[in-house]
Amino acid sequence: MIIDAYNNVWEASGTSDYLTAEEFSAPAMLDDMDAAGVDMAVGCSLGQAIDNDFITRAVAAHPDRLVGFGQITPRDAGCVEEIERIAELGLKGLKLHPTMHGYHFADHGLLDPVFDACRRTGLVVLVNALDDPFCGPFAIEEISRGFPEVPVLIAHMGTIWNVMEALIVAERNPQMLLETSGTQLLEVKMAYDRVGPDRIVMGTDWPGSDFELERMKIRKAVPDADDRVKVEGGNLAAILGLA
């Protein structure tokens, strides 16, 4: 089964010229998934348009195709209660976007309660870590190592300048995996050579990129067919209990 680890779906809202004023719906994503042979995909809210109820409705409409991840802002009062509600809604993970929401990841006061709630509820954590000083891989590791039971997906693998940190923390923390969206082909090859196929999950970050392009990148970076089965869905299925 081909399962993509990171994508965004949302309803149009507000007047911003950047993304949110235009809708990118689950049915539109499913069309692109079908064209690329993707069986299931994670769907999240945009960082600037969190709507956990919308994600829940999208999953309910397409339960055999979509896996929902909720999202919170750790500075908000009641964020732990919202994590618990996300789990009760049947969503499988929690997306965190430190830069968008204004916090540094190595903040135990903010992040320890979040990770503890994910530990208790069984949620996977996905961190938007796109070459970002707010959530470099070493900062993510600082929190994650206190909660080894919580799987952590380092979205975008820290590309460009934080890739080496991402490789280091994935090597020494078995709960931390590297998600490939936004990365260069060479970076995925580096990850495959250094940490192996068990620590990488394919993601597209739709609609920012395209499922077919991401699958092509993975085919070139991971030439072994059995290893590719793990990267293109097997690893994520095991983490999410879909295997």
Beta strands, then each sheet from edge to edge (+ up, - down):
strand 1: 3-4
strand 2: 40-43
strand 3: 66-71
strand 4: 93-96
strand 5: 124-128
strand 6: 152-155
strand 7: 176-179
strand 8: 200-201
sheet 1: 1+ 2+ 3+ 4+ 5+ 6+ 7+ 8+
end
